[in-house]
Amino acid sequence: MKKILILLFVSTFIITANAQNLSVPHYGIKVGYNHSSFNFTQYNYLFGGFIKPTEGYPKPTQIANVGLKAGFFVDIKISKNWHISPTLSYSQFGSYTQLDQQWDNTYTGDTIRTYGFKEETFKMDYITLEPLFEYRPTDKLTLIVGPSVSYLISNNLVRYVEEENTERTNDSYNGEIPGVSDIDAGLNLGISVFLTEHFDVDLNLYIGMLGFEDIDEGYERTLKAFSISCGYTFN
């Protein structure tokens, strides 16, 4: 998968370099938000994956995080209907997850099972590069597809564990995410509607294709996000 993404980026920049001879680039800015969470690939078989859920690891419930997405882009026309728009942005991702827990405690030879839960709040900030291909069948509508690669610049995990209405302080945590990968990469699919010649609204789906963590905790996690942004293209 990494080789495919690298090939896409190399191809993109070759096309970009050649395209500069075909049209005058236009520059712009985009501001919006990410509605992000985790994709647990062993539960939805994304892209035909055949990773089976690990026994004893039920799917966590989660609430998506809302974060800022803002940056700038270059719009280059490469044919009558095709454009390429390399975009550099600052993106906030995250998720809140909750998982039921149980413990077997042994006292004077007897085993007593207790119950509780684990809450984890993830927050990550990335610098993201997206060389997006845009197909414009009309002056008002654009279809978007392209790879994305992000570099992690900050991250935080807050873990709270409760057993029988009492916090398990030894299991709680507040700090950097253990084993988090510095690089994330995936695919963008979207649509853009031009309200005026210079102003447009983008709807975008990001599907992460690289593992979020380098450690195995029984879950296969990648990032996913739905974003809405407004763009302005300068003359």
CORRA-V780311 format. One record per helix or strand. SS is the DSSP state (H for helix, E for strand). FROM is the first residue (numbers start at 1). TO is the last residue. If there is no record, write none. Layout:
[[SS FROM TO] [SS FROM TO]]
//
This chain:
[[H 2 19] [E 26 40] [H 41 44] [H 46 48] [E 61 77] [E 82 107] [E 110 135] [E 141 163] [E 166 167] [E 173 175] [E 180 180] [E 183 194] [E 199 208] [E 213 213] [E 221 233]]
//
